[in-house]
Amino acid sequence: MTASSQDTLPFSHPLRVETITLRPVAVDLAAEQGELAAVASFLGVASAEALKASYSLSRNGERVKLEGMIKASLHQNCVVTVDPFPVELNVPVKLDFAPEAEIAAMARPSEDDEIDIEVLMNEEDPPEPIIDGTIDLGLVTLEFLALALDPYPRKPGVAFSEPAPETPAESPFAALLQLKRGE
């Protein structure tokens, strides 16, 4: 993420990596009232009433480990009734960060490597990049919150029922057929 794209985020909290120690550093974030409307718009929800995140960060050399919890109160629109309804989210977060150069080196195949794509289900995710010595905790919060949202939210107790099939209108030729038969 570049500095210019950070300016467009509704919830940005950059943290310099050098402020993180070997011992866990606790960081608590809370969206201010003015940021909540922008967060709701960014996430595509009806409204956001509260957004808090508590993180614990520790550093080992150039790598950073982040663990924490996001708590959010918002309203989503029901896909059946289109009415907004309240949603409470508690989202666990666990990420590793590494410098951009280290991640680029891991992604670059050597000359003798064959191109072979294999998906390992139990393999850990690669680390996220540390950009210009900074981790944006606001961006992490927004990304995990967006992933936790139900893409097809349904208000509790509302069920989708398929509309009854329409009875076909009588064909205009049916009257002619009746005349032909002499009915």
N, C-alpha and C positions, 0 to 999 in steps of 0.2 A: 504494500500500500504506500502510495506517495503522500507527501505532505499536503498536496492540493486536494487529494481525495479525502483526507482526514477532515478537511474543512467542511465537506458536504455531509458528514455523518451527524445525525441528530444527537448522538451520545458518544463522545470521544474522550478518553482518559488515557493519554500516553504516559508510559512509565519507563524511565531510563533503566537499562539493565544493570548499570553499575551501582544503582541504589539497592539492588537485591543482594542479600548475603547468603552464606551457606545455611545459616539458620533460617527457618521459614519467616517470611515477612507477611503480615496480615494487611490486606487492603480491602476496605469496604467502600462500595460505590452506591449512590442513590441518585436517580434522575430527579431533577428539579421540576417543579410544576410547568415551567415553560418548555422543557425538553420533552415532556410526556406526549404532547400533541404531535410533535415531529416524529417521535418514536412510533406512535400509532400509525401515522401516515407511511413511514418507512416500512413497517411490518405489514401494512395492508389490513389492519384491524379497525373496528369501529372507534375504539378509544383505549387509552392506557391510563389507569388510575395510579399505579405504583410500580416501580421497578427498582429492585435492590439486588446487589451482588456482593458476596463475601468470598474473597480469594486468599489463598495461601501460596506464596511464591518462594522458591528456593533456587539458588544458583550453584552449579557445579562446573567450574571453569567458565566456558562461554555458553553452556547450555542452561536453560531455565525450565523448571517444572512448575506447573500451575495446577492447583486443585481448588475447587470451591463449589458454591451453590448460587443459583440465580432464582430469585422469587419475584413473580410478576402478577399483578392483578390487572386484567384487561377485559374488554368486551369484543367478542367476535360476532359476525353476522351469520345466522343460521342459513344453511344452504337450502332448506326446505321452506321456511317461513320468511326469510330475509330479516327477521327481527334480531336486534342485538341481544346477547345474553352474556352473563359474567363467566369468566374463565380464570382460574387460579393455577399458576404453573410453578413447580419446584423442579428446577433443571440442574442436575449434577454436571460439573465441568471438570475435565481432566485432560491436560494438554502438555506437550513438551515443545520447547522452542530451541532453535539452533540458529547460528549466524547464516545469512543468505549464501555465503561462499561455500560453507560446509554442505548445505542442502544441494547446491548446484553440483558439487563434486560427487555427491552420492547419486545424483540422477544421471550423470554423464557415463555412458557405457565405455569400457575400454575397447581398444581396437580388436582384440581377440574374442570379445563377447558376441554371441549370436543374438539376434533379435528374437526373443522368446517371451511371450507374455504368459505369466502364470499367476493366478490369483490364489493366495494362501489365506484361508479364512481366519486363522488364529494369529496371523502376523499383526504386529502393532502398526498403527498409522505412522507415517513418517512425521518428523517434527515440523512445526510451523516455522516460518522464517522470522528472524529478528531483523527488522528493517531499520537501518541507520542507528543501531544501538537502542531501539525503542520497541516496546510492546504496547499496543493500544488495547487496554482492557475494555474500553467501551465497544470496540469492534468485536472482540471476543464475546462480550455479553450479547450484542445484537445478533451475531451469527448463531449462537447456541439457542437463543430465544426463537429465532426464525425457524430453526430446525425442529423445535419442540411444538410449534403450533400445529394444530390439526388442519390439514389442507381442505377438509370437507367438514367444517364444524356443524354439529347438529344440536339444537337446543334440547336439553333434557326432556324426555317425555314425548318428543315429536318424532313421528315415523313418516316415512315417505310411502304414500300409497299410490299405486299406478291408477291413473284416471280410467274410468269405465270406457270401454270401447263405444264409439259413437255408432248409433244405428244408421246404416246407410240410407240415404234418402232414396225414395222410390225413383227408379229411372223414368225419364219422360217417355221412353218407348214402351213401358209397362202398360200405359193407358192405351196405346195403339194395339198392343198385343191382345188386350181384353176386347177391344172393338173388333178385331179380326176374328176372334173366337166367337163373337156374338154374345158375350156375357153381359 
